[in-house]
Amino acid sequence: MAIELKGLTKRSENYSQWYNELVTKADLAEQSAVRGCMVIKPYGYAIWEKMQQQLDRMFKATGVQNAYFPLLIPKSFLCREAEHVEGFAKECAVVTHYRLKNDPDGNGVIVDPDARLEEELIVRPTSETIIWGTYKNWIHSYRDLPVLCNQWANVMRWEMRTRMFLRTAEFLWQEGHCAHATAEESEARTVQMINLYADFARKYMAMPVIIGVKSANERFAGALNTYTIEAMMQDGKALQSGTSHNLGQNFAKAFDVTFVNKENQPEYVWANSWGVSTRLMGALIMSHSDDNGLVLPPHLAPIQVVIVPIFKNNDQLQKINETVAPIVAELEKRGISVKYDNSETKRPGFKFADYELKGVPVRLAIGARDIENGTVEVMRRDTLEKQVEPLDGITGFIANLLEEIQENIYKKALDHRNEMTRTVDTYEEFKAEIEKGGFILAHWDGTTETELKIKEETKATLRCIPLDGDKTPGKCMVTGRPSAQRVIFARNY
């Protein structure tokens, strides 16, 4: 059996505390000196980099290019799209001055009252306004379209209650912003990107997601439509894991972004935006990890294989080094990230527990006797099962095992989601079932009034109107009015 990590709260005892402890103990992140902000540590950032690199490749394969836009946004820009500013007004950090000076009373530094800005600047909560202010200079003719831009950046949303990765005042993300000549092109791109996010979640994060449309009450401020991918965490709560917004012509009209079409007539541009953030790190942790630490899908693990030598003296270590060197070289040649930890400062048992905590998918242990027998001990992190395999052909075995682990982690998460998805017909059933967690499929009359009533009385939110699934019409569980199809409710992060 694996060594259970001491001091890590069990999920069954306190899921929230387990999560917070795991983020810290696995060296992913820690609290910073700035309230509500976190420091992402090297191991945590290495996972984010793997996500970032893969997503970046997927974006560019669709024609998207990366750019960068300012962190600070003139306050007047936010005023131009009324619904947008209303959606973010309570979360904005505002820059009012540009200089400090020494306190005449000797108490450090103070804000120089003479250095007040003529116009306040907003630390970006999202970049639609500054980007559409820029696109006005880029777009003049249909020949300038489409504009397909993405930026990797940080944003600030002043959160009062924070949790590392899931909800912090500052977080990292990507935000794509596209401009199109027609409504049809813009809608197609909006749908294309939410499907791209779903593919990434399933194939790389091993996380099953449901694609759907947000209700009018839940959609992005200033959007005509918001598409979402919704994931189910182990504790039965939902997590919105990526969104794509059809912005129509709202921002083009707000910033007067027009183009001359093929008929030589002026027309407003059609827009969409889409993004995922470091919240995906929280999703990854909560979807797969266990009471021994992280469980990372091989496609995103910074270290996919760790090799730990078991030795009593330098002669044995030297012999193991010589045996392991070609294995490491062959694994790297296959594109598999491997670490050979032959450091002498930590005992093998400590190394085993540490790499288990950090979710390394495959661990090899090899000693002098193993070399004599031509074998190696292999442990897979997803099941904690150990087996002895021949050294001959071990790299091929590991390559296949990594894919098997990736598939098994996804299947386990999918089975859990299916077990936690239930259908109800009455509001009384709903109230009972929502207490158990999970996705609840129910009929809803399509009104914000009913949606808010459900939220107030049960703390459940309408996660999405699924694009796939049962389209059978019925009657709203609350009002009895007609319902076009079942929608998904859940309590959420």
Secondary structure as UniProt FT lines:
FT   TURN            6..7
FT   TURN            11..13
FT   HELIX           15..25
FT   TURN            26..27
FT   STRAND          29..31
FT   TURN            35..36
FT   STRAND          38..40
FT   HELIX           42..61
FT   TURN            62..63
FT   STRAND          65..66
FT   STRAND          72..74
FT   HELIX           75..78
FT   TURN            79..80
FT   HELIX           82..88
FT   HELIX           89..91
FT   STRAND          93..97
FT   STRAND          100..102
FT   TURN            104..105
FT   STRAND          109..111
FT   HELIX           113..115
FT   STRAND          116..123
FT   HELIX           128..138
FT   HELIX           142..144
FT   STRAND          147..156
FT   TURN            164..166
FT   STRAND          170..180
FT   HELIX           183..203
FT   STRAND          209..213
FT   TURN            216..218
FT   TURN            221..222
FT   STRAND          225..232
FT   TURN            234..235
FT   STRAND          238..248
FT   HELIX           250..254
FT   TURN            255..256
FT   STRAND          258..260
FT   TURN            262..263
FT   STRAND          266..268
FT   STRAND          270..277
FT   HELIX           279..288
FT   TURN            291..292
FT   TURN            298..300
FT   STRAND          305..310
FT   HELIX           314..333
FT   TURN            334..335
FT   STRAND          338..340
FT   HELIX           348..357
FT   TURN            358..359
FT   STRAND          362..367
FT   HELIX           368..373
FT   STRAND          375..380
FT   TURN            381..383
FT   STRAND          386..390
FT   TURN            392..393
FT   HELIX           394..419
FT   STRAND          421..423
FT   HELIX           427..434
FT   TURN            435..436
FT   STRAND          439..443
FT   HELIX           448..458
FT   STRAND          461..466
FT   STRAND          474..475
FT   TURN            477..479
FT   STRAND          482..483
FT   STRAND          486..490
//
